[in-house]
Amino acid sequence: MKSAFVVFLCVMLMIPAAGSVWADSHESPSVDTEAAELRATLDQLFSEHAYLAITAMRKGYNGDGDFDQTVAALNNNTDDLTTNIENLFGESAGNMFNETWSAHIGYFVDYVTATAEDDAEGKMEALANLAQYKEDFSAFLSGATNIPQETLASNLQTHIDQLIGAFDAYVDEDYNEAYMMQSDAMQHMYGVSKALSQAIATEYPEKVNETEAVTPAIDLRSDLNFLLSEHFGLALQAMQNGYDGAEEFDANAAVLGENTEELAAAIEEVYGEEGGEQFETLWSNHIGYFVDYVQATAMDNEDGRQAALDELDEYRQDFSTFMENASGERIPADTLAAGLQTHVDQLVTAFDSYVNEDYGIAWMTAREGYMHMFTPAKIFSSAIVNQFPEAFMEMDNSPMFEDVPEDYWGAQYIYPLVEQGVINGFSDTMFKPGEHVTRAQFTAFVVRSMDLDTDNDMPFTDVSSTFYDEVAAAYDAGITNGVSETEFYPNAQITREQMAAMIMRAYEYWTDEDYMIEEDYMYADEDHISPLFDEYVDETRELGIMVGNNNNEFNPKMNATRAEAAKVVFMLQESAE
């Protein structure tokens, strides 16, 4: 769940100016542009969708009294998303979005119902419908934004896997996993909003006054959007679970604690160790006061409830003063105190309404409270950027490789791996993305991505010193085999089905678990897939690591290119980490 905000500030605020490459423009960085507002709106609505969907799935399975109202809130979220899509792309696109998006929510409900009824066939049907939704919706979005359909499909598969995984873990009473996956599912949606808002800014610049949706400053705002809105969502769940005496309370509270730690780490990177410690103490205390309020409510202790509210009022003043001083008065204490009162009122109202079984008010207020957290995220990020503008100036985004421009489909996979040292170019300016990759090269990519090594020898006599260490490490881990007892064929070009086999062995080694496939998928060219590799091919598809083309062909015997290899290794990291 570690926020990119923490990592970003660790890097940006410690880089000396002389070592940085700044863009020619000297405009002050800003979190308040048309594209930033678009991205923040999509941040809010997409992440709230994940939060409400997971919550509704749990409540549906339990038969909770507020299930219908939670679903109503989820449907209202869909309506808001539809309105935004319609404003961007027109009424027809809005209608198509609403129909497809609403249908996929229904498929999740079908999965919950089938799970409750122990209906294995019903679960498989729901998953099949979600798989079809993935194809239909990725085609729709690709047509509207020019984002490659395979990229969209892969992200949608991750979304499906995360929601289903979080629900299955909940049903299995693995509440720690369930709440961690909820956090991952919510954070994943911020990547979706980032890609979509930038695509819109690129394809339709007039809609955002020719501003960019992805800058260091706006990334900061988006990261705070996640941490602060997740705080509200987790806090409300914890208050409900605490009042109900639910078994999941400890796991819920643990992830809420991790959220606090990440916020404190972010503050520490900006304002120092003392500032981080002060923040964490104040923030943790205010969570404790909400817990006091819940406990007093459960005991029908009106004096205890009022005492908790008084503590929260004192916290508002202390925290507002702290942030005003830390920000050099860029965040006025009275303005922040008013915003914090809104936060307190919304959480208390949503909780009181839940206790009183006025579920419509509870979930309407919950949506308002979730949305409200995007306001302090904007205020905090604006103040930080204003304090440290040099850390948020836009870097020179000229592509490293002439043959991998930023709009090339594989750029989003190649450049992160190059930065990690997993893949290198053929020269400082050429990557050769269309060149075929060999068995040794691909083995090296996988081993470097996993940071594997070994002191053991291997039996292959045809591997040169260039790739000896990587092939030995892969062999020792059981990721790859030779073509005979003594030969590896390092210079032979690797096929897609061979690549699938190696990737799945790497995945199982990385996750330390045997992957259990749920579906025997049939590609249009299924008869071309060797029986030896068929299961690996299905597994990589199910994980979203390798999928077929638009004609539902896997092309198992086709030699993989360097760009394709980069994508597969990138998706392995995404799936296994």
Phi, psi and omega per residue, in radians:
M1 nan 0.014 -3.021
K2 -1.009 2.206 -3.070
S3 -1.299 2.472 3.062
A4 -1.147 -0.365 3.130
F5 -1.025 -0.798 -3.129
V6 -1.067 -0.853 -3.132
V7 -1.091 -0.732 -3.089
F8 -1.058 -0.842 -3.096
L9 -1.214 -0.583 3.072
C10 -0.968 -0.700 -3.095
V11 -1.404 -0.919 -2.977
M12 -1.163 -0.725 -3.052
L13 -1.411 -0.090 3.135
M14 -1.943 -0.007 3.130
I15 -1.488 2.135 3.078
P16 -1.155 2.517 -3.053
A17 -0.996 -0.611 -3.093
A18 -1.146 -0.378 -3.101
G19 -1.634 0.088 -3.056
S20 -1.818 2.712 3.101
V21 -1.994 1.830 -3.046
W22 -1.659 2.693 3.076
A23 -1.214 2.835 -3.129
D24 -1.137 -0.566 -3.105
S25 -1.217 2.362 3.141
H26 -1.910 0.359 3.067
E27 -1.127 2.503 3.132
S28 -1.148 2.387 3.109
P29 -1.141 2.588 -3.063
S30 -2.511 2.563 3.025
V31 -1.758 0.034 -3.030
D32 -2.048 1.336 3.063
T33 -2.251 2.968 3.130
E34 -1.082 -0.727 3.139
A35 -1.196 -0.624 3.096
A36 -1.104 -0.690 3.130
E37 -1.180 -0.666 3.078
L38 -1.070 -0.835 -3.119
R39 -1.105 -0.719 3.136
A40 -1.120 -0.679 3.101
T41 -1.100 -0.773 3.113
L42 -1.218 -0.623 3.015
D43 -0.920 -0.887 -3.078
Q44 -1.087 -0.894 -2.990
L45 -1.291 -0.708 3.137
F46 -1.200 -0.767 -3.132
S47 -1.200 -0.638 3.096
E48 -1.130 -0.623 3.071
H49 -0.994 -0.847 -3.132
A50 -1.079 -0.770 -3.131
Y51 -1.068 -0.859 -3.102
L52 -1.216 -0.641 -3.134
A53 -1.120 -0.808 3.133
I54 -1.124 -0.736 3.123
T55 -1.095 -0.757 -3.134
A56 -1.143 -0.668 3.126
M57 -1.097 -0.727 3.101
R58 -1.135 -0.804 -3.096
K59 -1.184 -0.589 3.076
G60 -1.149 -0.736 3.133
Y61 -1.135 -0.667 -3.128
N62 -1.387 -0.293 -3.032
G63 1.239 0.599 -3.104
D64 -1.167 2.669 -3.076
G65 -1.151 -0.430 -3.101
D66 -1.751 0.315 -3.134
F67 -1.032 -0.854 -3.088
D68 -1.044 -0.680 -3.109
Q69 -1.269 -0.561 3.063
T70 -1.163 -0.732 3.089
V71 -1.112 -0.679 3.107
A72 -1.072 -0.716 3.095
A73 -1.113 -0.695 3.103
L74 -1.115 -0.704 3.109
N75 -1.180 -0.618 3.081
N76 -1.152 -0.626 3.047
N77 -1.056 -0.745 3.096
T78 -1.065 -0.732 3.118
D79 -1.064 -0.724 -3.139
D80 -1.170 -0.708 3.070
L81 -1.081 -0.751 -3.138
T82 -1.035 -0.765 3.137
T83 -1.036 -0.737 3.139
N84 -1.188 -0.714 3.094
I85 -1.117 -0.708 3.134
E86 -1.117 -0.729 3.125
N87 -1.116 -0.568 -3.111
L88 -1.433 -0.749 -2.949
F89 -2.113 -0.021 3.100
G90 1.834 2.913 -3.043
E91 -1.124 -0.728 -3.114
S92 -1.066 -0.784 3.116
A93 -1.122 -0.669 3.109
G94 -1.076 -0.752 3.130
N95 -1.129 -0.736 3.140
M96 -1.139 -0.732 3.096
F97 -1.034 -0.858 -3.078
N98 -1.046 -0.752 -3.119
E99 -1.123 -0.815 -3.094
T100 -1.230 -0.769 -3.113
W101 -1.133 -0.766 3.125
S102 -1.103 -0.669 3.138
A103 -1.093 -0.703 -3.088
H104 -1.208 -0.551 3.028
I105 -1.113 -0.698 3.101
G106 -1.082 -0.619 3.132
Y107 -1.182 -0.639 3.054
F108 -1.112 -0.710 3.088
V109 -1.084 -0.716 3.102
D110 -1.046 -0.683 3.141
Y111 -1.138 -0.714 3.118
V112 -1.111 -0.813 -3.141
T113 -1.055 -0.785 -3.140
A114 -1.125 -0.650 3.110
T115 -1.122 -0.771 -3.137
A116 -1.109 -0.552 -3.127
E117 -1.635 0.090 -3.115
D118 0.937 0.779 -3.082
D119 -1.824 1.634 -3.087
A120 -1.080 -0.715 3.140
E121 -1.136 -0.674 3.119
G122 -1.123 -0.658 3.088
K123 -1.127 -0.762 3.131
M124 -1.115 -0.662 3.116
E125 -1.137 -0.724 3.123
A126 -1.102 -0.728 3.125
L127 -1.155 -0.656 3.098
A128 -1.128 -0.704 3.105
N129 -1.145 -0.660 3.086
L130 -1.162 -0.621 3.095
A131 -1.120 -0.712 3.115
Q132 -1.203 -0.683 3.073
Y133 -1.008 -0.740 -3.140
K134 -0.980 -0.775 -3.128
E135 -1.184 -0.782 -3.088
D136 -1.154 -0.797 -3.054
F137 -1.271 -0.632 3.103
S138 -1.147 -0.613 3.091
A139 -1.155 -0.727 3.125
F140 -1.084 -0.876 -3.104
L141 -1.169 -0.641 3.130
S142 -1.096 -0.705 3.127
G143 -1.144 -0.549 -3.096
A144 -1.452 -0.495 -2.972
T145 -2.130 -0.216 -3.059
N146 1.194 0.242 2.954
I147 -1.252 2.334 -3.121
P148 -0.947 2.365 -3.096
Q149 -1.043 -0.655 -3.113
E150 -1.139 -0.580 3.079
T151 -1.157 -0.787 3.131
L152 -1.125 -0.754 -3.131
A153 -1.080 -0.700 3.132
S154 -1.108 -0.743 3.116
N155 -1.171 -0.657 3.096
L156 -1.157 -0.645 3.098
Q157 -1.121 -0.676 3.082
T158 -1.075 -0.759 3.107
H159 -1.032 -0.814 3.132
I160 -1.076 -0.834 -3.110
D161 -1.065 -0.687 -3.097
Q162 -1.209 -0.749 3.132
L163 -1.175 -0.778 3.122
I164 -1.140 -0.734 3.140
G165 -1.098 -0.748 3.121
A166 -1.116 -0.693 3.128
F167 -1.217 -0.797 3.139
D168 -1.052 -0.716 3.118
A169 -1.108 -0.661 3.111
Y170 -1.121 -0.794 3.125
V171 -1.066 -0.646 3.135
D172 -1.396 0.044 3.136
E173 1.120 0.427 3.000
D174 -1.622 1.308 -2.964
Y175 -1.208 -0.540 3.082
N176 -1.057 -0.811 3.107
E177 -1.134 -0.688 -3.105
A178 -1.063 -0.775 -3.099
Y179 -1.352 -0.554 3.039
M180 -1.146 -0.704 3.128
M181 -1.216 -0.556 3.035
Q182 -1.055 -0.781 3.118
S183 -1.076 -0.780 3.120
D184 -1.082 -0.715 -3.116
A185 -1.134 -0.693 3.116
M186 -1.180 -0.783 -3.116
Q187 -1.147 -0.610 3.128
H188 -1.016 -0.621 -3.082
M189 -1.177 -0.371 3.074
Y190 -1.232 -0.528 3.026
G191 -1.163 -0.637 3.107
V192 -1.130 -0.819 -3.117
S193 -1.164 -0.579 3.105
K194 -1.115 -0.859 -3.116
A195 -1.138 -0.748 -3.084
L196 -1.196 -0.758 -3.125
S197 -1.155 -0.649 3.111
Q198 -1.210 -0.652 3.096
A199 -1.103 -0.711 3.113
I200 -1.147 -0.747 3.132
A201 -1.093 -0.562 -3.131
T202 -1.379 -0.789 -3.067
E203 -1.417 -0.560 -3.086
Y204 -2.274 1.123 -3.050
P205 -1.019 -0.482 -3.122
E206 -1.159 -0.414 -3.127
K207 -1.283 -0.333 -3.123
V208 -2.201 0.463 3.087
N209 0.948 0.652 3.075
E210 0.993 0.639 3.058
T211 -1.820 2.862 -3.109
E212 -1.689 2.515 3.112
A213 -1.609 -0.270 -3.104
V214 -2.151 1.797 3.030
T215 -2.413 2.838 3.094
P216 -0.972 -0.686 -3.128
A217 -1.169 -0.761 -3.114
I218 -1.261 -0.558 3.028
D219 -1.055 -0.719 3.093
L220 -1.044 -0.832 3.126
R221 -1.032 -0.737 -3.125
S222 -1.139 -0.695 3.119
D223 -1.122 -0.674 3.076
L224 -1.238 -0.569 3.025
N225 -0.935 -0.810 -3.111
F226 -1.126 -0.915 -3.025
L227 -1.122 -0.726 -3.086
L228 -1.319 -0.690 3.111
S229 -1.229 -0.628 3.079
E230 -1.118 -0.636 3.074
H231 -0.969 -0.841 -3.129
F232 -1.074 -0.833 -3.098
G233 -1.062 -0.777 3.140
L234 -1.199 -0.685 3.140
A235 -1.096 -0.759 3.125
L236 -1.121 -0.750 3.095
Q237 -1.063 -0.724 -3.122
A238 -1.146 -0.666 3.120
M239 -1.143 -0.766 3.094
Q240 -1.116 -0.821 -3.113
N241 -1.145 -0.650 3.101
G242 -1.133 -0.748 3.126
Y243 -1.142 -0.678 -3.115
D244 -1.376 -0.237 -3.045
G245 1.183 0.588 -3.072
A246 -1.239 2.531 -3.130
E247 -1.118 -0.410 -3.084
E248 -1.411 -0.057 -3.014
F249 -0.984 -0.816 -3.083
D250 -1.066 -0.733 3.127
A251 -1.153 -0.705 3.095
N252 -1.044 -0.839 -3.118
A253 -1.144 -0.592 -3.134
A254 -1.127 -0.757 3.132
V255 -1.227 -0.609 3.032
L256 -1.075 -0.670 3.073
G257 -1.129 -0.694 3.096
E258 -1.120 -0.658 3.087
N259 -1.053 -0.740 3.105
T260 -1.094 -0.753 3.140
E261 -1.075 -0.687 -3.137
E262 -1.194 -0.702 3.076
L263 -1.097 -0.757 3.140
A264 -1.128 -0.700 3.109
A265 -1.096 -0.663 3.117
A266 -1.136 -0.776 3.118
I267 -1.113 -0.687 3.125
E268 -1.074 -0.687 3.136
E269 -1.116 -0.509 -3.116
V270 -1.561 -0.815 -2.951
Y271 -1.984 0.174 3.051
G272 1.585 2.981 -3.058
E273 -1.081 -0.753 -3.137
E274 -1.103 -0.717 3.111
G275 -1.109 -0.714 3.115
G276 -1.115 -0.724 3.139
E277 -1.161 -0.718 3.104
Q278 -1.066 -0.807 3.137
F279 -1.032 -0.851 -3.064
E280 -1.092 -0.674 3.116
T281 -1.112 -0.850 -3.127
L282 -1.104 -0.780 -3.073
W283 -1.184 -0.746 3.122
S284 -1.128 -0.688 3.122
N285 -1.061 -0.714 -3.072
H286 -1.217 -0.539 3.025
I287 -1.126 -0.715 3.107
G288 -1.072 -0.606 3.129
Y289 -1.187 -0.615 3.055
F290 -1.145 -0.674 3.076
V291 -1.073 -0.736 3.090
D292 -1.028 -0.693 -3.135
Y293 -1.128 -0.715 3.128
V294 -1.122 -0.803 -3.118
Q295 -1.113 -0.706 3.113
A296 -1.143 -0.648 3.105
T297 -1.123 -0.767 -3.134
A298 -1.078 -0.547 -3.138
M299 -1.656 0.100 -3.117
D300 0.953 0.757 -3.095
N301 -1.822 1.656 -3.062
E302 -1.160 -0.633 3.107
D303 -1.121 -0.695 3.108
G304 -1.128 -0.683 3.100
R305 -1.071 -0.796 -3.114
Q306 -1.174 -0.631 3.108
A307 -1.100 -0.702 3.112
A308 -1.126 -0.710 3.119
L309 -1.139 -0.657 3.100
D310 -1.126 -0.711 3.091
E311 -1.086 -0.720 3.121
L312 -1.134 -0.602 3.120
D313 -1.171 -0.711 3.100
E314 -1.165 -0.678 3.080
Y315 -1.022 -0.755 -3.127
R316 -0.942 -0.809 -3.095
Q317 -1.182 -0.783 -3.116
D318 -1.117 -0.789 -3.090
F319 -1.189 -0.673 -3.136
S320 -1.139 -0.699 3.105
T321 -1.150 -0.737 3.111
F322 -1.013 -0.845 -3.093
M323 -1.203 -0.596 3.092
E324 -1.108 -0.790 -3.132
N325 -1.188 -0.764 -3.105
A326 -1.105 -0.624 -3.070
S327 -1.551 0.106 -3.101
G328 1.133 0.689 3.119
E329 1.157 0.311 3.058
R330 -1.336 -0.352 3.054
I331 -1.999 1.728 -3.112
P332 -1.060 2.336 -3.079
A333 -1.068 -0.705 -3.093
D334 -1.188 -0.626 3.107
T335 -1.164 -0.787 -3.139
L336 -1.169 -0.689 -3.141
A337 -1.057 -0.665 3.109
A338 -1.155 -0.715 3.109
G339 -1.141 -0.668 3.106
L340 -1.167 -0.587 3.077
Q341 -1.118 -0.671 3.082
T342 -1.072 -0.762 3.126
H343 -1.047 -0.817 3.136
V344 -1.083 -0.827 -3.111
D345 -1.053 -0.701 -3.093
Q346 -1.207 -0.744 3.109
L347 -1.145 -0.764 -3.123
V348 -1.156 -0.748 3.141
T349 -1.122 -0.779 3.128
A350 -1.076 -0.704 3.138
F351 -1.228 -0.824 3.134
D352 -1.031 -0.704 3.141
S353 -1.148 -0.648 3.078
Y354 -1.103 -0.802 3.135
V355 -1.068 -0.688 -3.118
N356 -1.455 0.071 3.125
E357 1.076 0.449 3.002
D358 -1.632 1.273 -2.936
Y359 -1.203 -0.500 3.104
G360 -1.081 -0.825 3.100
I361 -1.138 -0.702 -3.110
A362 -0.988 -0.833 -3.046
W363 -1.486 -0.389 2.980
M364 -1.178 -0.758 3.113
T365 -1.175 -0.625 3.104
A366 -1.031 -0.745 3.125
R367 -1.142 -0.704 3.117
E368 -1.116 -0.709 -3.129
G369 -1.181 -0.690 3.102
Y370 -1.089 -0.808 -3.125
M371 -1.138 -0.634 -3.098
H372 -1.043 -0.568 -3.066
M373 -1.134 -0.288 3.105
F374 -1.315 -0.263 3.070
T375 -1.297 -0.905 3.066
P376 -1.088 -0.523 3.085
A377 -1.066 -0.700 3.115
K378 -1.207 -0.735 -3.129
I379 -1.121 -0.818 -3.112
F380 -1.134 -0.808 -3.104
S381 -1.145 -0.652 3.111
S382 -1.099 -0.735 -3.141
A383 -1.147 -0.754 -3.124
I384 -1.123 -0.768 3.136
V385 -1.126 -0.653 3.121
N386 -1.184 -0.608 3.115
Q387 -1.262 -0.656 -3.034
F388 -2.214 1.056 -3.037
P389 -1.063 -0.585 -3.089
E390 -1.135 -0.424 -3.140
A391 -1.386 -0.195 -3.057
F392 -2.145 0.239 3.018
M393 -1.165 2.541 -3.115
E394 -1.234 2.301 3.091
M395 -1.330 2.827 3.049
D396 -1.196 1.969 -3.050
N397 -1.650 0.332 3.100
S398 -1.060 2.330 -3.090
P399 -1.092 2.517 -3.137
M400 -1.142 -0.717 -3.068
F401 -1.902 2.312 -3.131
E402 -1.097 -0.534 -3.100
D403 -1.640 0.166 3.033
V404 -2.293 1.286 3.097
P405 -1.157 2.868 -3.029
E406 -1.124 -0.402 3.131
D407 -1.626 0.085 3.061
Y408 -1.236 2.398 -3.009
W409 -1.007 -0.539 -3.073
G410 -1.586 -0.038 -3.066
A411 -1.053 -0.656 -3.074
Q412 -1.189 -0.298 3.092
Y413 -1.743 -0.665 -3.050
I414 -1.192 -0.898 -3.015
Y415 -1.124 -0.708 3.064
P416 -1.053 -0.662 3.141
L417 -1.245 -0.598 3.069
V418 -1.119 -0.746 3.133
E419 -1.098 -0.574 3.126
Q420 -1.377 -0.208 -3.084
G421 1.434 0.278 -3.141
V422 -1.380 -0.694 -3.104
I423 -2.248 2.512 3.091
N424 -2.053 2.773 3.023
G425 -1.446 2.974 3.063
F426 -1.332 -0.399 3.070
S427 -2.691 -3.070 3.130
D428 -1.173 -0.370 -3.042
T429 -2.105 -0.143 -3.085
M430 -2.215 2.326 3.107
F431 -1.843 -0.524 -3.081
K432 1.043 1.117 -3.060
P433 -1.161 -0.439 -3.098
G434 -1.562 -0.064 -3.137
E435 -1.314 2.503 -3.119
H436 -1.213 2.600 -3.109
V437 -1.820 2.504 -3.108
T438 -1.602 2.975 3.128
R439 -1.074 -0.739 -3.132
A440 -1.191 -0.736 3.141
Q441 -1.082 -0.813 -3.117
F442 -1.147 -0.678 3.070
T443 -1.012 -0.752 3.135
A444 -1.101 -0.726 3.124
F445 -1.015 -0.819 -3.090
V446 -1.134 -0.808 -3.095
V447 -1.129 -0.734 3.127
R448 -1.150 -0.655 -3.136
S449 -1.137 -0.527 -3.140
M450 -1.634 -0.116 -3.129
D451 1.001 0.851 -3.128
L452 -1.634 2.619 2.954
D453 -2.659 2.987 3.129
T454 -2.743 2.683 3.027
D455 -1.752 -0.042 -3.087
N456 -1.447 2.600 3.058
D457 -1.438 2.948 3.078
M458 -2.242 2.844 -3.038
P459 -1.488 -0.085 -3.017
F460 -1.413 2.273 -3.080
T461 -1.758 -0.068 -3.058
D462 -1.856 0.256 3.137
V463 -1.792 2.125 -3.103
S464 -1.307 3.029 -3.133
S465 -1.117 -0.393 -3.101
T466 -1.004 -0.764 -3.085
F467 -2.087 0.202 -3.045
Y468 -1.016 -0.869 -3.073
D469 -1.070 -0.735 -3.109
E470 -1.201 -0.760 3.139
V471 -1.148 -0.682 3.116
A472 -1.096 -0.736 3.139
A473 -1.144 -0.720 3.125
A474 -1.159 -0.699 3.121
Y475 -1.132 -0.751 -3.128
D476 -1.120 -0.562 -3.136
A477 -1.508 -0.065 -3.132
G478 1.355 0.336 -3.111
I479 -1.447 -0.545 -3.113
T480 -2.444 2.727 3.090
N481 -2.205 2.911 3.035
G482 -1.522 3.051 3.062
V483 -1.503 -0.217 3.013
S484 -2.653 -3.073 -3.108
E485 -1.163 -0.450 -3.065
T486 -2.137 -0.070 -3.082
E487 -2.121 2.417 3.128
F488 -1.890 -0.408 -3.025
Y489 1.006 1.052 -3.052
P490 -1.112 -0.490 -3.063
N491 -1.637 -0.002 3.090
A492 -1.264 2.455 3.131
Q493 -1.257 2.380 -3.082
I494 -1.480 2.451 3.102
T495 -1.608 2.899 -3.114
R496 -1.128 -0.674 -3.127
E497 -1.241 -0.598 3.055
Q498 -1.144 -0.685 3.118
M499 -1.102 -0.691 3.112
A500 -1.058 -0.737 -3.139
A501 -1.099 -0.801 -3.112
M502 -1.137 -0.706 -3.116
I503 -1.121 -0.722 -3.116
M504 -1.220 -0.643 3.065
R505 -1.120 -0.686 3.108
A506 -1.127 -0.734 3.139
Y507 -1.048 -0.815 -3.112
E508 -1.169 -0.633 3.090
Y509 -1.165 -0.751 -3.091
W510 -1.133 -0.774 -3.076
T511 -1.552 -0.163 -3.129
D512 0.990 0.764 3.082
E513 -2.648 2.617 3.076
D514 -1.466 2.101 -3.108
Y515 -1.301 2.260 3.142
M516 -1.817 1.939 -3.093
I517 -1.255 2.509 -3.101
E518 -1.803 -0.344 -3.029
E519 -2.499 2.349 3.013
D520 -1.580 1.611 -3.018
Y521 -1.380 2.532 -3.129
M522 -1.957 1.895 3.005
Y523 -1.378 2.805 3.118
A524 -1.110 -0.506 3.107
D525 -1.881 0.614 -3.106
E526 -0.942 -0.653 -3.075
D527 -1.216 -0.172 3.098
H528 -1.581 -0.151 -3.128
I529 -1.492 2.190 3.134
S530 -1.107 2.419 3.102
P531 -0.936 -0.547 -3.141
L532 -1.097 -0.499 -3.051
F533 -1.922 -0.065 -2.998
D534 -1.004 -0.793 -3.104
E535 -1.169 -0.684 3.104
Y536 -1.073 -0.738 3.141
V537 -1.068 -0.787 3.131
D538 -1.126 -0.654 -3.115
E539 -1.171 -0.737 3.133
T540 -1.161 -0.564 3.074
R541 -1.184 -0.774 -3.092
E542 -1.103 -0.600 3.108
L543 -1.445 -0.145 -3.129
G544 1.376 0.252 -3.114
I545 -1.433 -0.761 3.088
M546 -2.332 2.189 3.132
V547 -2.237 2.863 -3.136
G548 -1.356 3.123 3.115
N549 -1.487 -3.034 -3.084
N550 -1.156 -0.295 3.090
N551 -1.629 0.226 3.140
N552 1.054 0.658 3.089
E553 -1.953 2.408 3.129
F554 -1.627 -0.424 -3.114
N555 0.959 1.036 -2.997
P556 -1.105 -0.559 -3.061
K557 -1.588 -0.053 -3.109
M558 -1.283 2.420 3.087
N559 -1.259 2.370 -3.096
A560 -1.378 2.543 3.075
T561 -1.611 2.940 3.125
R562 -1.111 -0.629 3.112
A563 -1.178 -0.746 3.111
E564 -1.113 -0.704 3.107
A565 -1.094 -0.692 3.117
A566 -1.089 -0.745 -3.139
K567 -1.108 -0.771 -3.098
V568 -1.105 -0.756 3.134
V569 -1.170 -0.692 3.092
F570 -1.067 -0.791 -3.133
M571 -1.188 -0.542 3.036
L572 -1.056 -0.810 3.113
Q573 -1.044 -0.778 -3.124
E574 -1.084 -0.664 -3.061
S575 -1.386 -0.614 -2.999
A576 -1.571 -0.482 -3.040
E577 -1.343 nan nan
